[in-house]
Amino acid sequence: MKRSELVAKIAVENPHLTNGDAEKVVAAVFDTIVDHLAVGGRFELRGFGVFSVRHRDSGQRRNPRTGETVWVDAKSVPFFKTGRDLHNRLNAD
């Protein structure tokens, strides 16, 4: 599902919202998650999952394609861990 499909679904399921209003809702949710992660926070949606930031140290790494050793700077990467309810729905028997 793409962002535009999510906006359309929210607008259809909530007739009092226009597509523009639904886009503002989606943008607000995504912006809030990103802003919170940017300051090193953790964003939890109970039953769905947790968004967090993991830090990677700098150091030498090997390029798997060429075998060349390269230096990689430290960086922060987003991480998502599924919640129990989502995990169970995806793995239902």
N, C-alpha and C positions, 0 to 999 in steps of 0.2 A: 504494500500500500504506500502510495506517495502522499506527501503533505497535502496536495490539492484534493486528493480523494478523502483524506481525513477531514478537511474543512467542509467538503460537500456532505459527508455523512453527518457531521455535527449539525449542519444547517438543516438537513432533512429531518433529523430526529428532534430538532428543537425549532418548530415553525415560527416561533417569535423572534428567532435570530435570522438576520440576513447572512449571505455569504461573507460580506465584509465584517460583520460582527463575529462570525465564527472564525474568520482568519485572525482577528484581533485576539480571540481567546486562545487559539493555538499558538500564536506568536508570543503571547504573554507567558504561557506555560513553558515553552521552550526557552525563552529568554531568561526566565526565573531559574530554570535548571542550569543553564550555562553560566549565568552570573554567580550562582551559588558555588558551582564547581570551580570557577575562576579564582575564588578566594580560598580555595582549598577545602571547601565544605563537602558534605555528603548529602545526597537527596534521596529520600526513601519514600516509595509509594507502596504502602502495605499490601501484601498479596501479589504485587506485580514485580517489584525488584528494587535494587539500590544502585544509584549512579554514584561513582566516587572517582577520585583521581589517584593514580599510582605514579610514583616518581621513578624514573630510570636513571641510573648513574651514568656518568660519562666513562668512556674507556675505549679500548680497541675491540673492534668486531671484524668478523670475516664476511666479505661479500660472497654469498653462496653461488652466485653466477660465475664470478671470475676467480674466486679464491683469494683475492687481494685483501690485505688487512687495511682497514680504514679507522680513523678516529671519529667517534660519535660523541657529540655534546650531551650533557644531561638534559633531560626533558620530562615533562609531565604528560601522561596519556590518560584518556578517559577509560573507565572500566565499568561494566554493568554485570551485576549478579542477579539472576532471577530469584524471585520470591517463591516460597513453598507452593502457594496456590497456582501460580503460573506454571511452575515445574510440573505439578501434578496434572494440570489440564493438558499439557503437551505430551505427557507420558502416560495417559490413561490407557487402561487395557481394553 
